[in-house]
Every structure is written in structure tokens, then in C-alpha cells.
């Protein structure tokens, strides 16, 4: 069993940069115990991590390094940055100059962590990752049908507050044209062209630096799940900012089966013995949900919580894009279980 610490601090990947030296390859058939370092912030770790178990590669990106994601599939869809809790609202305007400070009166475009409510869902893209009901509607081929969107870039996970942005997005052949500026700006707007790339689910734009295209997700066939901070939800209550969430590459068809046992000892014994026959015999359902793991792997430390830490009664079986099966269990993530917030430890192995 190998042990590896994957340090993600400051690994912001720009489109012009080739960061191959930052990738560490693990022979997955041997299995690995992995410690992720999400950088500063602890429970609000500044970085997110994308994990590819088939190559043992972890790609880190600063959560605040991007603002919008532009879909490279057949549809023309744009997503908000749910890792900073970015919120948005469509206007009826077709001109950036027609939108100003008066249009933001009464808007928060943010989650109220103290009093979350279902009305706040309207600010955010669907929690399940669906692309059919994003805040920004599908970009129309008819330019005049597209409307200006007001964007709060988000302060989730201790992200510093930044000025709100107004943007107008239209199609440009097999890509997008983005015009944006500050809320009170009336002229001199920035224009950025974004071309789809079929190797990726999304191309990403940061409003910083006059509009910069940045790399966030690896190629769509080269990652299985991501760990980090994100907009999630409290069922029956409303959207909520969560730390230490695990989401899968559901758009590429990654699926997850869950195995739960009576105790940690039973879990560990079953994990050790678990093989392909075990998959066939005991995992009847594989979930295609983006949040098939979600927050179910840990109990967050909080006043009055006596069982904080990773859930030691379970592990997960992941089927990746290539049809490989992996078993995955979590070891620690907080002081209560011998770990450290922002530096989760997990173990995985290929099921031959």
C-alpha cells in the first residue's frame, strides 16, 4: 500500500500553461492512501481537487479562479461557480448599458447560512448539476433573444467579496461571445471569445485580468470525482454552503455503489476482501447522481455533535468512464478522527 500526499496549494491551471510536472501518477492496481492538501482555509479550503483514480492524478484549482463555465456539448449552456456560491439573476435588458445599480436594489444573490430558504434556489444553478434549468438560459442563436445577467461572484467558503458583474452572452459559431463590465459601467465593456473544446465538459472564464480563460476541470474522461467546498442543500429547507463535499463526474457517466456495515471492523474486513465477485453479488444499484457520495462520507464537527469525523461503517464502489471498478474508503478529515480540516485522507484500490 502506497502513501501519497497530493499538495494542491496554489495549483491554478491557466490555459496557456502546461503543468504536467504538478501531476503525480500512482499505480492504481496497487492501491493508495491519499492525503489531499486543499491549501489555506481549513473547513473553507481555498482549493478544490479533481481525482482520476485510473492514473492516480489529482488536479488542484483555486475555487475563486473562475466565474463562468461554458458547455462544450451540443447545447449552449453557461454555469455559475457553485464552489464560491456565485449567484445570478436574469434581467429583461438586451444591452449592458441599460443595466445599472438600480437593477440590484433588493438583490442579495447569496445564500443566507443562518436562515436558508427555498426562495434562494432561484439564484443558483440546479443542485443536481442538471444543465436544463440553469440560471442563465440556453444561449439563443438569435442574438437579440439573449438577456443581460447580473452576477454576484460569491463569497462562499471565505472567498473575499468582489464587485458584482453584468454580462451579455451570445453565440459565436461553435462558441460564445461574452461582453461584461461593472454594474455601473456604461461603456468600454470587455469582450471575450470562447470556443468549445470537445475534450472538456466546459471552458472556463474568470472576470479577473480583463477576462481570462482558465483550466478548471481536467479533460472529461480524465477525472472521477472532486472534493471541496460547494453550494449543496438541506433537504426541505433550501440551498446551503457545505465543506468537504464529494461530487462525481456524472456528465461522463461515473456511477457509485454504497456498502454500509455494522461496524468499522466489519467495514474494514469487507473492504480488504472485496473483489469483482463481490461487486456482482452485493452492489445491486449504482447511482448516476452527481452527489452519490456528497456529504454521506462524514459527519461535520459542530456543537453537540458526538460522532464527528468520517463514517467508518461504509465504503464506496466507483465505476469510471472506462468501465473500471474501484473501492474507496475515507480515513480522516477532522481533528475528531485524527485528521485535519482541508486535508482529507482516503484509500482506494482498483478491483481487478
Secondary structure as UniProt FT lines:
FT   STRAND          2..7
FT   TURN            9..10
FT   STRAND          13..14
FT   TURN            15..16
FT   HELIX           20..22
FT   HELIX           28..30
FT   STRAND          32..37
FT   TURN            40..41
FT   HELIX           42..44
FT   STRAND          47..52
FT   TURN            53..56
FT   STRAND          57..62
FT   HELIX           63..65
FT   STRAND          68..71
FT   STRAND          78..80
FT   TURN            82..85
FT   STRAND          87..90
FT   HELIX           96..98
FT   HELIX           101..104
FT   TURN            105..106
FT   HELIX           118..123
FT   TURN            127..128
FT   HELIX           143..145
FT   STRAND          149..152
FT   TURN            156..158
FT   STRAND          165..171
FT   STRAND          175..182
FT   TURN            183..184
FT   STRAND          190..195
FT   TURN            198..199
FT   STRAND          202..206
FT   HELIX           208..210
FT   STRAND          212..215
FT   TURN            220..221
FT   STRAND          225..234
FT   TURN            235..237
FT   STRAND          238..248
FT   HELIX           250..252
FT   STRAND          255..260
FT   HELIX           264..273
FT   HELIX           276..282
FT   TURN            290..291
FT   TURN            295..297
FT   STRAND          298..299
FT   TURN            303..304
FT   STRAND          309..310
FT   TURN            312..313
FT   STRAND          314..319
FT   TURN            321..322
FT   STRAND          325..332
FT   HELIX           335..337
FT   TURN            341..342
FT   STRAND          345..351
//
